[in-house]
Amino acid sequence: MAGFGDRSFGQREMHKAVCSECKKDCEVPFKPNKDKPVYCRDCYQKHKKF
């Protein structure tokens, strides 16, 4: 497929992070940015807008 570069649609690369709310170690499918909060799966569910 043209236009997708070398992006793989299989396993995502996971990055280690610390949840901004509960301070637990977690992994996220993006490279964390110090300017934005990162939430673990449980805390993300609490912050997710419906």
Biopython code that builds the backbone (N, CA, C, O; Angstrom):
import numpy as np
from Bio.PDB.StructureBuilder import StructureBuilder

atoms = [
    (1, "MET", "N", (0.835, -1.187, 0.000)),
    (1, "MET", "CA", (0.000, 0.000, 0.000)),
    (1, "MET", "C", (0.878, 1.248, 0.000)),
    (1, "MET", "O", (1.761, 1.396, 0.845)),
    (2, "ALA", "N", (0.641, 2.095, -0.903)),
    (2, "ALA", "CA", (1.407, 3.335, -0.980)),
    (2, "ALA", "C", (0.861, 4.346, 0.019)),
    (2, "ALA", "O", (-0.324, 4.325, 0.351)),
    (3, "GLY", "N", (1.726, 5.223, 0.491)),
    (3, "GLY", "CA", (1.289, 6.289, 1.373)),
    (3, "GLY", "C", (1.345, 5.971, 2.851)),
    (3, "GLY", "O", (1.056, 6.843, 3.671)),
    (4, "PHE", "N", (1.708, 4.748, 3.223)),
    (4, "PHE", "CA", (1.747, 4.386, 4.623)),
    (4, "PHE", "C", (3.164, 4.290, 5.161)),
    (4, "PHE", "O", (3.342, 3.973, 6.337)),
    (5, "GLY", "N", (4.166, 4.548, 4.357)),
    (5, "GLY", "CA", (5.550, 4.465, 4.816)),
    (5, "GLY", "C", (5.879, 3.061, 5.281)),
    (5, "GLY", "O", (5.432, 2.085, 4.678)),
    (6, "ASP", "N", (6.655, 2.950, 6.347)),
    (6, "ASP", "CA", (7.012, 1.635, 6.844)),
    (6, "ASP", "C", (6.176, 1.253, 8.068)),
    (6, "ASP", "O", (6.581, 0.395, 8.852)),
    (7, "ARG", "N", (5.046, 1.871, 8.229)),
    (7, "ARG", "CA", (4.179, 1.612, 9.376)),
    (7, "ARG", "C", (3.618, 0.195, 9.316)),
    (7, "ARG", "O", (3.114, -0.251, 8.285)),
    (8, "SER", "N", (3.717, -0.488, 10.429)),
    (8, "SER", "CA", (3.213, -1.851, 10.530)),
    (8, "SER", "C", (1.836, -1.834, 11.173)),
    (8, "SER", "O", (1.586, -1.050, 12.088)),
    (9, "PHE", "N", (0.950, -2.686, 10.705)),
    (9, "PHE", "CA", (-0.388, -2.758, 11.281)),
    (9, "PHE", "C", (-0.508, -3.934, 12.237)),
    (9, "PHE", "O", (-1.616, -4.305, 12.627)),
    (10, "GLY", "N", (0.623, -4.525, 12.620)),
    (10, "GLY", "CA", (0.640, -5.621, 13.579)),
    (10, "GLY", "C", (0.754, -5.077, 14.989)),
    (10, "GLY", "O", (-0.019, -4.206, 15.387)),
    (11, "GLN", "N", (1.710, -5.585, 15.740)),
    (11, "GLN", "CA", (1.942, -5.158, 17.112)),
    (11, "GLN", "C", (2.373, -3.693, 17.152)),
    (11, "GLN", "O", (3.187, -3.258, 16.337)),
    (12, "ARG", "N", (1.827, -2.939, 18.101)),
    (12, "ARG", "CA", (2.257, -1.552, 18.298)),
    (12, "ARG", "C", (3.484, -1.539, 19.196)),
    (12, "ARG", "O", (3.631, -2.384, 20.078)),
    (13, "GLU", "N", (4.351, -0.582, 18.964)),
    (13, "GLU", "CA", (5.489, -0.394, 19.848)),
    (13, "GLU", "C", (4.976, 0.292, 21.114)),
    (13, "GLU", "O", (4.330, 1.336, 21.040)),
    (14, "MET", "N", (5.264, -0.293, 22.262)),
    (14, "MET", "CA", (4.803, 0.252, 23.526)),
    (14, "MET", "C", (5.943, 0.992, 24.223)),
    (14, "MET", "O", (7.108, 0.611, 24.111)),
    (15, "HIS", "N", (5.590, 2.049, 24.938)),
    (15, "HIS", "CA", (6.569, 2.883, 25.627)),
    (15, "HIS", "C", (6.247, 2.906, 27.112)),
    (15, "HIS", "O", (5.086, 3.031, 27.500)),
    (16, "LYS", "N", (7.270, 2.785, 27.938)),
    (16, "LYS", "CA", (7.094, 2.822, 29.387)),
    (16, "LYS", "C", (6.767, 4.248, 29.820)),
    (16, "LYS", "O", (7.311, 5.218, 29.292)),
    (17, "ALA", "N", (5.860, 4.348, 30.800)),
    (17, "ALA", "CA", (5.445, 5.649, 31.318)),
    (17, "ALA", "C", (5.009, 5.479, 32.766)),
    (17, "ALA", "O", (4.890, 4.361, 33.268)),
    (18, "VAL", "N", (4.776, 6.600, 33.424)),
    (18, "VAL", "CA", (4.232, 6.611, 34.776)),
    (18, "VAL", "C", (2.917, 7.383, 34.709)),
    (18, "VAL", "O", (2.874, 8.502, 34.197)),
    (19, "CYS", "N", (1.854, 6.787, 35.225)),
    (19, "CYS", "CA", (0.533, 7.417, 35.198)),
    (19, "CYS", "C", (0.579, 8.749, 35.941)),
    (19, "CYS", "O", (1.104, 8.827, 37.052)),
    (20, "SER", "N", (0.033, 9.788, 35.333)),
    (20, "SER", "CA", (0.028, 11.121, 35.928)),
    (20, "SER", "C", (-0.884, 11.207, 37.146)),
    (20, "SER", "O", (-0.736, 12.107, 37.973)),
    (21, "GLU", "N", (-1.822, 10.279, 37.256)),
    (21, "GLU", "CA", (-2.759, 10.337, 38.380)),
    (21, "GLU", "C", (-2.368, 9.411, 39.528)),
    (21, "GLU", "O", (-2.183, 9.876, 40.653)),
    (22, "CYS", "N", (-2.239, 8.118, 39.267)),
    (22, "CYS", "CA", (-1.985, 7.167, 40.358)),
    (22, "CYS", "C", (-0.506, 6.830, 40.526)),
    (22, "CYS", "O", (-0.128, 6.148, 41.479)),
    (23, "LYS", "N", (0.326, 7.301, 39.611)),
    (23, "LYS", "CA", (1.791, 7.137, 39.662)),
    (23, "LYS", "C", (2.263, 5.694, 39.470)),
    (23, "LYS", "O", (3.407, 5.376, 39.794)),
    (24, "LYS", "N", (1.397, 4.814, 38.945)),
    (24, "LYS", "CA", (1.807, 3.440, 38.653)),
    (24, "LYS", "C", (2.573, 3.400, 37.343)),
    (24, "LYS", "O", (2.332, 4.209, 36.447)),
    (25, "ASP", "N", (3.510, 2.443, 37.236)),
    (25, "ASP", "CA", (4.190, 2.198, 35.966)),
    (25, "ASP", "C", (3.183, 1.624, 34.992)),
    (25, "ASP", "O", (2.346, 0.806, 35.372)),
    (26, "CYS", "N", (3.256, 2.043, 33.742)),
    (26, "CYS", "CA", (2.354, 1.526, 32.716)),
    (26, "CYS", "C", (3.060, 1.601, 31.369)),
    (26, "CYS", "O", (4.174, 2.114, 31.269)),
    (27, "GLU", "N", (2.410, 1.091, 30.349)),
    (27, "GLU", "CA", (2.916, 1.178, 28.979)),
    (27, "GLU", "C", (1.826, 1.777, 28.110)),
    (27, "GLU", "O", (0.645, 1.470, 28.265)),
    (28, "VAL", "N", (2.244, 2.636, 27.194)),
    (28, "VAL", "CA", (1.305, 3.305, 26.303)),
    (28, "VAL", "C", (1.771, 3.138, 24.857)),
    (28, "VAL", "O", (2.968, 2.989, 24.608)),
    (29, "PRO", "N", (0.838, 3.159, 23.902)),
    (29, "PRO", "CA", (1.195, 2.939, 22.494)),
    (29, "PRO", "C", (1.693, 4.192, 21.773)),
    (29, "PRO", "O", (1.594, 4.283, 20.550)),
    (30, "PHE", "N", (2.221, 5.148, 22.516)),
    (30, "PHE", "CA", (2.777, 6.370, 21.924)),
    (30, "PHE", "C", (3.937, 6.825, 22.789)),
    (30, "PHE", "O", (4.059, 6.415, 23.943)),
    (31, "LYS", "N", (4.779, 7.667, 22.234)),
    (31, "LYS", "CA", (5.916, 8.174, 22.992)),
    (31, "LYS", "C", (5.424, 9.291, 23.914)),
    (31, "LYS", "O", (4.938, 10.314, 23.432)),
    (32, "PRO", "N", (5.541, 9.111, 25.229)),
    (32, "PRO", "CA", (5.027, 10.127, 26.161)),
    (32, "PRO", "C", (5.702, 11.484, 25.965)),
    (32, "PRO", "O", (6.889, 11.576, 25.653)),
    (33, "ASN", "N", (4.904, 12.526, 26.160)),
    (33, "ASN", "CA", (5.353, 13.898, 26.029)),
    (33, "ASN", "C", (5.181, 14.548, 27.399)),
    (33, "ASN", "O", (4.105, 14.458, 27.989)),
    (34, "LYS", "N", (6.213, 15.196, 27.909)),
    (34, "LYS", "CA", (6.148, 15.790, 29.251)),
    (34, "LYS", "C", (5.098, 16.899, 29.353)),
    (34, "LYS", "O", (4.723, 17.277, 30.462)),
    (35, "ASP", "N", (4.619, 17.426, 28.236)),
    (35, "ASP", "CA", (3.638, 18.503, 28.245)),
    (35, "ASP", "C", (2.207, 18.012, 28.446)),
    (35, "ASP", "O", (1.320, 18.804, 28.765)),
    (36, "LYS", "N", (1.976, 16.719, 28.262)),
    (36, "LYS", "CA", (0.620, 16.171, 28.365)),
    (36, "LYS", "C", (0.594, 15.044, 29.381)),
    (36, "LYS", "O", (1.558, 14.286, 29.488)),
    (37, "PRO", "N", (-0.504, 14.922, 30.137)),
    (37, "PRO", "CA", (-0.586, 13.832, 31.108)),
    (37, "PRO", "C", (-0.718, 12.480, 30.412)),
    (37, "PRO", "O", (-1.256, 12.375, 29.309)),
    (38, "VAL", "N", (-0.212, 11.451, 31.086)),
    (38, "VAL", "CA", (-0.319, 10.080, 30.607)),
    (38, "VAL", "C", (-1.058, 9.306, 31.682)),
    (38, "VAL", "O", (-0.724, 9.409, 32.862)),
    (39, "TYR", "N", (-2.056, 8.532, 31.286)),
    (39, "TYR", "CA", (-2.849, 7.768, 32.231)),
    (39, "TYR", "C", (-2.727, 6.278, 31.972)),
    (39, "TYR", "O", (-2.637, 5.843, 30.824)),
    (40, "CYS", "N", (-2.725, 5.489, 33.056)),
    (40, "CYS", "CA", (-2.778, 4.044, 32.909)),
    (40, "CYS", "C", (-4.185, 3.677, 32.410)),
    (40, "CYS", "O", (-5.051, 4.544, 32.297)),
    (41, "ARG", "N", (-4.399, 2.430, 32.122)),
    (41, "ARG", "CA", (-5.688, 1.980, 31.581)),
    (41, "ARG", "C", (-6.843, 2.333, 32.525)),
    (41, "ARG", "O", (-7.886, 2.808, 32.076)),
    (42, "ASP", "N", (-6.660, 2.104, 33.826)),
    (42, "ASP", "CA", (-7.738, 2.362, 34.783)),
    (42, "ASP", "C", (-8.054, 3.851, 34.896)),
    (42, "ASP", "O", (-9.221, 4.242, 34.859)),
    (43, "CYS", "N", (-7.030, 4.676, 35.032)),
    (43, "CYS", "CA", (-7.244, 6.121, 35.162)),
    (43, "CYS", "C", (-7.763, 6.719, 33.853)),
    (43, "CYS", "O", (-8.545, 7.669, 33.874)),
    (44, "TYR", "N", (-7.339, 6.177, 32.731)),
    (44, "TYR", "CA", (-7.820, 6.676, 31.442)),
    (44, "TYR", "C", (-9.332, 6.510, 31.333)),
    (44, "TYR", "O", (-10.028, 7.387, 30.820)),
    (45, "GLN", "N", (-9.830, 5.377, 31.819)),
    (45, "GLN", "CA", (-11.276, 5.140, 31.772)),
    (45, "GLN", "C", (-12.038, 6.200, 32.577)),
    (45, "GLN", "O", (-13.143, 6.586, 32.195)),
    (46, "LYS", "N", (-11.465, 6.667, 33.675)),
    (46, "LYS", "CA", (-12.100, 7.691, 34.503)),
    (46, "LYS", "C", (-12.107, 9.048, 33.803)),
    (46, "LYS", "O", (-13.021, 9.846, 34.010)),
    (47, "HIS", "N", (-11.088, 9.316, 32.971)),
    (47, "HIS", "CA", (-10.950, 10.621, 32.320)),
    (47, "HIS", "C", (-11.561, 10.665, 30.922)),
    (47, "HIS", "O", (-11.731, 11.739, 30.346)),
    (48, "LYS", "N", (-11.888, 9.500, 30.384)),
    (48, "LYS", "CA", (-12.406, 9.433, 29.010)),
    (48, "LYS", "C", (-13.760, 10.132, 28.929)),
    (48, "LYS", "O", (-14.625, 9.927, 29.780)),
    (49, "LYS", "N", (-13.932, 10.940, 27.924)),
    (49, "LYS", "CA", (-15.196, 11.644, 27.709)),
    (49, "LYS", "C", (-16.115, 10.746, 26.883)),
    (49, "LYS", "O", (-15.692, 10.143, 25.896)),
    (50, "PHE", "N", (-17.353, 10.668, 27.295)),
    (50, "PHE", "CA", (-18.306, 9.788, 26.593)),
    (50, "PHE", "C", (-19.045, 10.515, 25.530)),
    (50, "PHE", "O", (-19.882, 9.925, 24.846)),
]
sb = StructureBuilder()
sb.init_structure("model")
sb.init_model(0)
sb.init_chain("A")
sb.init_seg("    ")
for serial, (resi, resn, name, xyz) in enumerate(atoms, 1):
    if name == "N":
        sb.init_residue(resn, " ", resi, " ")
    sb.init_atom(name, np.array(xyz, "f"), 0.0, 1.0, " ", f" {name:<3s}", serial, name[0])
structure = sb.get_structure()
